[in-house]
Amino acid sequence: MPTSRLFIDAAITPHQPVELAEEQAHYLRHVMRLKPGDRVILFNGKGGEYPAHIVELDRRHARCEPESFDPVERELACRIHVIQAANRSEKIETVLQKCTELGAASFQICTSERAAFRLESGKREARLQRWQRIVVEAAEQSGRTAVPTV
């Protein structure tokens, strides 16, 4: 049974090696303590999964080879869109994580009359990228085949 699920933001084709990001290589090697030959599951958020095995793994580089396509679908029949009023950053992150695990399809963070949370335009893009990473990690952890948008 594969131990890890990894989101790949690219097309995946069986028997075509996939290069992993440096953070994913670190995760496989140092956190999960996997080695070449171990099995993982890849998904790209377009439905289904790709059972794969690790071909190459070192400190900063990893490559996996997808073996086949499994058309499994674990998404809810109805799409749930969460609109969250801006509040403290750690609260937003908890909402993103837990709602992704429960099946939310997308998130919209909005301002409100009583919101104390404000982002300068320079920090907004960095925060959006962090929030997107949080939903990717929650989708990997919860076994989802799609990744919500923020």
Sine and cosine of phi, psi and omega as CSV:
sin_phi,cos_phi,sin_psi,cos_psi,sin_omega,cos_omega
0.00,0.00,0.81,-0.59,0.03,-1.00
-0.86,0.50,0.60,-0.80,-0.07,-1.00
-0.99,-0.12,-0.40,0.92,-0.11,-0.99
-0.76,-0.65,0.56,-0.83,0.10,-0.99
-0.91,-0.43,0.71,-0.70,-0.03,-1.00
-0.78,-0.63,0.73,-0.68,0.07,-1.00
-1.00,0.09,0.77,-0.64,0.05,-1.00
-0.89,-0.45,0.87,-0.49,-0.04,-1.00
-1.00,0.04,0.87,0.50,0.00,-1.00
-0.24,-0.97,0.19,-0.98,0.08,-1.00
-0.93,0.38,0.60,-0.80,0.03,-1.00
-0.86,-0.52,0.74,-0.67,0.01,-1.00
-0.80,-0.60,0.77,-0.64,0.04,-1.00
-0.81,0.59,0.63,-0.78,0.04,-1.00
0.93,0.37,0.20,0.98,0.11,-0.99
-0.93,-0.37,0.92,-0.40,-0.04,-1.00
-0.82,0.58,0.57,-0.82,-0.01,-1.00
-0.87,-0.49,0.81,-0.59,0.07,-1.00
-0.99,0.16,0.72,-0.69,0.02,-1.00
-0.99,-0.17,0.41,-0.91,0.05,-1.00
-0.93,0.38,0.39,-0.92,-0.02,-1.00
-0.84,0.54,-0.62,0.79,0.01,-1.00
-0.90,0.43,-0.61,0.79,0.01,-1.00
-0.94,0.35,-0.61,0.79,0.06,-1.00
-0.88,0.47,-0.70,0.72,0.04,-1.00
-0.87,0.50,-0.72,0.70,-0.01,-1.00
-0.86,0.51,-0.74,0.67,-0.03,-1.00
-0.90,0.43,-0.68,0.73,-0.11,-0.99
-0.98,0.17,-0.73,0.68,-0.15,-0.99
-0.99,-0.11,-0.51,0.86,-0.01,-1.00
-1.00,-0.01,-0.80,0.60,-0.02,-1.00
-1.00,0.07,-0.26,0.97,0.02,-1.00
0.84,0.55,0.70,0.72,0.03,-1.00
-1.00,0.01,0.19,-0.98,0.00,-1.00
-0.59,-0.81,0.21,-0.98,0.03,-1.00
-0.81,0.59,0.67,-0.74,-0.05,-1.00
0.98,-0.18,-0.41,0.91,0.03,-1.00
-0.94,0.35,0.42,-0.91,-0.08,-1.00
-0.99,-0.16,0.56,-0.83,0.06,-1.00
-0.64,-0.77,0.16,-0.99,0.11,-0.99
-0.88,-0.48,0.76,-0.65,0.06,-1.00
-0.95,-0.30,0.55,-0.84,0.14,-0.99
-0.53,-0.85,0.46,-0.89,-0.04,-1.00
-0.87,-0.49,0.20,0.98,0.07,-1.00
0.99,0.15,0.07,1.00,0.00,-1.00
-0.97,-0.23,0.27,0.96,-0.02,-1.00
0.99,-0.12,0.62,-0.78,0.02,-1.00
0.98,0.18,0.13,-0.99,-0.02,-1.00
-0.69,-0.73,0.29,-0.96,0.01,-1.00
-0.80,-0.59,0.98,-0.20,0.13,-0.99
-0.87,0.49,0.68,-0.74,-0.08,-1.00
-0.56,-0.83,0.20,-0.98,0.13,-0.99
-0.79,-0.62,0.47,-0.89,-0.02,-1.00
-0.98,0.20,0.82,-0.57,0.01,-1.00
-1.00,-0.07,-0.65,0.76,-0.08,-1.00
-0.59,-0.81,0.68,-0.74,-0.02,-1.00
-0.45,-0.89,0.89,-0.45,0.13,-0.99
-0.70,-0.72,-0.23,-0.97,-0.11,-0.99
-0.81,0.59,-0.69,0.73,-0.12,-0.99
-0.83,-0.56,0.07,1.00,-0.13,-0.99
-0.66,-0.75,0.67,-0.74,0.07,-1.00
-0.56,-0.83,0.56,-0.83,0.06,-1.00
-0.66,-0.75,0.72,-0.69,0.04,-1.00
-0.85,-0.52,0.46,-0.89,0.06,-1.00
-0.88,-0.47,0.93,-0.37,0.07,-1.00
-0.91,0.42,0.68,-0.73,-0.05,-1.00
-1.00,-0.09,-0.56,0.83,-0.04,-1.00
-0.30,-0.95,0.04,-1.00,0.07,-1.00
-0.92,-0.40,0.78,-0.63,0.06,-1.00
-0.94,-0.34,0.91,-0.41,-0.09,-1.00
-0.97,0.23,0.45,0.90,-0.01,-1.00
-0.84,0.54,0.60,-0.80,0.00,-1.00
-0.76,-0.65,0.88,-0.48,-0.03,-1.00
-0.88,-0.47,0.35,0.94,-0.03,-1.00
-1.00,-0.02,0.42,-0.91,0.02,-1.00
-0.92,0.39,0.49,-0.87,0.02,-1.00
-0.92,0.40,-0.55,0.83,0.05,-1.00
-0.95,-0.32,0.54,-0.84,-0.02,-1.00
-1.00,-0.01,0.78,-0.62,-0.01,-1.00
-0.95,-0.30,0.81,-0.58,0.02,-1.00
-0.93,-0.38,0.83,-0.55,-0.05,-1.00
-0.98,-0.21,0.81,-0.59,0.10,-1.00
-0.94,-0.34,0.89,-0.45,-0.09,-1.00
-0.90,-0.45,0.82,-0.57,0.09,-1.00
-0.93,0.36,0.64,-0.77,-0.02,-1.00
-0.87,0.49,0.70,-0.71,0.09,-1.00
-0.52,-0.85,-0.33,-0.94,-0.01,-1.00
-0.83,0.55,0.61,-0.79,-0.11,-0.99
-0.82,0.57,-0.69,0.72,-0.03,-1.00
-0.91,0.42,-0.48,0.88,0.06,-1.00
-0.94,0.33,-0.68,0.73,0.05,-1.00
-0.87,0.49,-0.69,0.73,-0.01,-1.00
-0.88,0.47,-0.63,0.78,0.04,-1.00
-0.91,0.41,-0.68,0.74,0.04,-1.00
-0.87,0.48,-0.71,0.70,0.01,-1.00
-0.87,0.50,-0.73,0.68,-0.04,-1.00
-0.90,0.43,-0.79,0.61,-0.10,-1.00
-0.93,0.36,-0.65,0.76,0.01,-1.00
-0.93,0.36,-0.54,0.84,0.10,-1.00
-0.90,0.44,-0.72,0.70,0.02,-1.00
-0.87,0.50,-0.50,0.86,-0.01,-1.00
-1.00,0.06,-0.17,0.99,0.10,-0.99
0.91,-0.42,0.20,0.98,0.01,-1.00
-0.87,0.49,0.61,-0.80,-0.04,-1.00
-1.00,-0.02,-0.50,0.87,0.00,-1.00
-0.34,-0.94,0.28,-0.96,0.01,-1.00
-0.74,-0.67,0.58,-0.82,0.14,-0.99
-0.75,-0.66,0.87,-0.50,0.04,-1.00
-0.99,-0.13,0.84,-0.54,-0.07,-1.00
-0.81,-0.59,0.29,-0.96,0.07,-1.00
-1.00,0.05,0.37,-0.93,0.06,-1.00
-0.64,-0.77,0.20,-0.98,-0.05,-1.00
-0.86,0.51,-0.58,0.82,-0.08,-1.00
-0.97,-0.26,0.18,0.98,-0.02,-1.00
-0.94,0.33,0.74,-0.68,0.04,-1.00
-0.99,-0.12,-0.13,0.99,-0.09,-1.00
-1.00,-0.05,0.90,-0.44,0.01,-1.00
-0.79,-0.62,0.63,-0.78,0.03,-1.00
-0.89,-0.46,0.74,-0.67,0.13,-0.99
-0.94,0.34,0.48,-0.88,-0.06,-1.00
-0.85,0.52,-0.54,0.84,0.01,-1.00
-0.93,0.37,-0.50,0.86,-0.03,-1.00
-1.00,-0.03,-0.25,0.97,-0.08,-1.00
-0.87,0.49,-0.72,0.69,-0.03,-1.00
-0.90,0.43,-0.66,0.75,0.02,-1.00
-0.90,0.44,-0.63,0.77,0.00,-1.00
-0.93,0.37,-0.66,0.75,0.05,-1.00
-0.88,0.48,-0.64,0.76,0.05,-1.00
-0.90,0.44,-0.65,0.76,0.05,-1.00
-0.89,0.46,-0.71,0.70,0.00,-1.00
-0.89,0.46,-0.63,0.78,0.03,-1.00
-0.91,0.42,-0.62,0.79,0.07,-1.00
-0.88,0.47,-0.61,0.79,0.00,-1.00
-0.89,0.45,-0.70,0.72,-0.01,-1.00
-0.94,0.34,-0.54,0.84,0.07,-1.00
-0.89,0.45,-0.74,0.67,-0.01,-1.00
-0.90,0.44,-0.62,0.79,0.03,-1.00
-0.93,0.38,-0.60,0.80,0.05,-1.00
-0.92,0.39,-0.66,0.76,0.05,-1.00
-0.87,0.49,-0.73,0.68,-0.07,-1.00
-0.92,0.39,-0.61,0.79,-0.11,-0.99
-1.00,-0.01,-0.04,1.00,0.05,-1.00
0.99,0.12,0.27,0.96,0.01,-1.00
-0.95,0.31,0.41,-0.91,0.03,-1.00
-0.96,-0.26,-0.04,1.00,0.05,-1.00
-0.76,-0.65,0.43,-0.90,0.01,-1.00
-0.91,-0.42,0.82,-0.58,0.02,-1.00
-0.90,0.43,0.40,-0.92,0.08,-1.00
-0.99,-0.14,0.49,-0.87,0.03,-1.00
-0.89,-0.46,0.00,0.00,0.00,0.00
